[in-house]
């Protein structure tokens, strides 16, 4: 039974009932005999005991094994939970993403927002040991997903992001402040915000640098990413004649984003196309590696089903033998 544990191990004491059962059987067999009146027993002395004489004990042995199997089923056997402590990488990360309508510009393929979502999802998938949350902002900010280790939830909510969820505008300070609020009570050794935007702060109640000061107070590093090509970018406008494109100037407050990153110990990046954006996330992934101890364990596997099958098989075999080969003749 090595490697096996029992949920209801106290029931294993019932196995002791087998001992008096065996004793009772032996005593019963010693006193159990058939009698018949004959004139002489000389003819029987030379007779040998048949195979059935010994096989008749098989029924009792099978009954004992069946009872033992049923008791084991009640005790509910499982494989032992194996604990394994290892050193892994893990931090708390809030991904703060601009969802203003300017993110629909198509200097990225298919547009800035979808390109940012695709790269962010890959980033999330590559960091299984991190707690990750999601904040979106435009003219206001909103927590799309709090910190969680369930990355499937984060990815699903990331896929649902669009530019119609919030009032239009670019409230970078509010997005940063909301992100800080999600991280401020974290006990993680490393706390990080990845803030992505394609514009200039023009709305909100919190100044971006004020948000950066708050982040610094709580020991949060902010990596800022400016998204947009150099010069102008094609932007889709919906008209009564369908979607028409017009080039708009790309305006990113790089100086402010650099100051936020510098103030908090982070780094500023400029993404001008899909590949550059992907490279930026890969660089952040390399920069943010904090060793922590993670305890893994395997989920216990229930084994009682096997013993149920064993008990049933033994009982069926006993019944078949009793009705056929070892059938008693009255």
N, C-alpha and C positions, 0 to 999 in steps of 0.2 A: 504493500500500500504506500510505498515511498512516493512522495510528490502529491499525495492526496490529502485534502482536509475535509472536515465534515461541519456543515452548518449546525446540525442538531446532534452533536457528538454524544450527548448524554444518553441518547437512545441506543447507543452501541452496547450499553450494559445489558440490554435485553438478550444479547448473544449468550449470556451466561445460562439462559433457560435451556439451552441445548444440552448442557451437562446432565441435569436431572432427567431430561428426555431420553438420553442415551442409557443412563442407569436404569430407568424404568423399562426400557426395551429389553435390555440384557436380562433383567430379573424375570420379565414376562416370558421371554423365550425359554428360560431355564425351567419354568413351571408349566409351559404350554406343551401338551402332548395329546395325541389322539389315542383312544383305547378301542380295542376290538377283541372279541372272544374267539380264541382259536385253541385247538387241542395241543398244538406244539409250536414253539418259536424257532425250532432248529432250522427250518427252511429259510428263515429271515436273517440268520446270523451271517450267512455268506454273501448276502446282498450288499451292493455298493450304493452309496448315496449318489443320486443323480445331480445334474447341473442345476436343475430348478431348486434343489434343496438349498444351494448357496445363493442362487439369484434372488430368492425370496427376500433377502436382506436389502436388496437394491432399492426396493420401494421406500424403506425407512430412510436409507441414506439420501435418496432424492428429496424426501420430505424435509430432512434436516437442512439440505442445501437451499431449498426453496424458502424456508423460514429465515435462514441467514441472509439471503438476498433481499427479502422483503424488509428486514430490519435495516439493512444498509440503505435501501431506498428511503426509508423514513428518516434516517440520519442525514440524507441529502449530501452525497459526496461531491466535491468540486476539486479541480486542480488548484494547487497552492498559488496564491497571488505572489508574483515575482516582482520585487522592487528593485529598481536599477537607477542609481543616482549617477548622473553624468554632467559634465560641464557643457553648456550650450550658449548660444547667443540669444539675447532677448532684451527688448526695451519697450517703452510705451511711446507710441507714435500717433499723432493726430494729423491727418491729411486734410488741409484746409484749401478748398478749391473754389475758384471764381466761376460763377455760373451766369454772369451777366451776358446780355445778348451779343456783345462783341466777341464772345468765345465761339460764335458761329462762323467767324471769318475762315476762309478756306485756303490760307497760306499753309495749313497743315492738312493732311488727308485723313478722313474726309473733311474734318474741320478741327479747330483747336480743341473744343470740348471733348469730342469723341477720341481724338488722339491722346489727350491727357488722361481720359478714363482708361483706355487700353493699356497704357504704360503703367498707370497706377495699379491696375488689377494684377499685372505681371509682378510688380514690386511686392504687393501684398502676398501673392502666392509663393514668392521666394523667401518669405520670412515667417515660417510656421510657428516660431517660438515667441513672437512679439504679440503684445496687445495693441490692436490698431483701432482707431476711431475715425470718424469722417464728419467734417464740418463744411458746409457750403455757404457762400456769401455772394450777394449781388448788391442791391440797395439796402439789404438787411442781412443778418446772418442767422444760421439755423444748424442745430446738431442733427445731422442725418443719421449718425450711428455713434453711440457712446463707445468707449474702449471695450474691446472684447477679444477673446482668443478664437471665437467662432468666425473664421475668415470667410466662410461661405455666406454668412449674413452680410458682412461688409461688402463683399463683391456684388451680391444681389442688389444691395442698396446703391452701390456705385453705378450699376447698370441703369438704375431708375432715374439718375440725375438728368435733368434737362434745364433749358434756359427759361422755362415758364413757371418754375417752382416758387420764385421770389420776385419781389418788385425789382425793376431794372435799376442799374447803377453799379458803383464799385465802392463798397464800404470795406476797404482793406483792414482798417483799424478794428471794426466790429468783428470781422472774421477772425482776426488774430486774438482779440479779447475773448471770444467764445471758445476758441481753441485752448487758450490758457486756462480758462475756467474748467475745462474738461481734464486738464492735466495737473492742476495745482495740488490736488489731494493725493496724487499718485505716490506710492512708496518705491517706485522703480528707481534703480541706480541712474538710469539715463532716460531723460524725457525730451522728446523731439517734436517739433511742428514742421511740416513741409507745406509751405504756403505758396500756392500757384495762382498767378494773376496775369492778365494781359493789358492792364490799364493803369489809370491814375486814380488815387483815392478822391472821390467826389461826393460821398455820402456817408452817413453814419454818425454816431454820437461819440465815438472813441477815435482819437488821433492815432495813426499807425505807430508813431514813435512812443506814444504813451503805452500802447499795447506791448511794444518791445520792452519797455522798462519794467512792466509787470511780469513779463515772461522771464526777464533776467532775475527778478526778485525771487522767483520760484525755481530758479536753476534750470530753465527750459531753453534748449537751443532751437533756433529758428533757421531753417534753410529756406531761402526765398528763390522762386523761379519766375522769371519774366518770360512770357510766351508770346511770340510774334516775330515775323520776319523783319528785316531791316528795310525801312521805306514805307511801302503801302501794301495792302493785302486785299484780295477780292472778297467782297461781302455780299451775301444774297439779300435782296430786298423783295418783299412780296408786293406785287402790284395787281391791278385789275387785269393785266395782260399776262399774269404769271410771275414767276421768279426771275428777277433781273439782277445782274451783278454790277457792282460799282466798286472801284478801288478806294479804300479809305486809308488815311494815314495811321501808322502804328505808333501809338504813344504809350510808353511804359515809363513810369517814374523809377528808373534804375537807381538813381542816387538814394532815394528813400528806401528801396529794397536792400541795397547794399548796406545802408546804415542799420536797418533792422537786424540783418544777419550779423554784422560786425559787433553790434551792441550785445547780442545774446551768445556769441561764440559760435555762430553758424557760418554759412557761406552763401553767397549769391551766385546764381547761374542764369545764363540767358539761352533760351532754346529758340532756334530759328527754323527748325524743321523737325520732322518725326524722329529722325535718327539722333539728332542732338538731344532731344528730350529724353529718349531712351538711355543715351549715354549718361545724362545727368542723374537719372534715378539709379543707374548702376554705380555711379560714383558715390552717391549718398549711401547706398547699400554697403559699400566698402568702408565708408567713413564711420558708420554707426554699427559697430560690433562691440557689445559689452558682454563679458563672460559672466554667466550666472549659473547656479546649480539648479538643475531641473530633475525632478524625481518622476520617472516613468514607471508604470506598472501595467501588467497584462490583465485584462478583464477575466475573472474566474469563469471557467467553463463548467457548466453543469454536467455531471456524470450519472445522475440517478436514472436517466432514461435507459442506459445500458443495463443497469441492474434490474429494471422493470422487465426488460426483454428476457434477461437470464432467468428471472423468477418464473415468468410465464412459460418459457421453454421447458423448464424443469417440471413444472406442474403438468403441462401437457404430456410430457414424456412419461411421467408417473401414471397418469390416467390411461394412456395407451398400453403400457406394460400390464397394468392391472386388469385391463379388459381383454388382453390377448395372451401373451406368453405366460404371464404370471397370474392368470385368472384362477381364482379359487373354485374348486369343485365342491358343491355342498355334499 
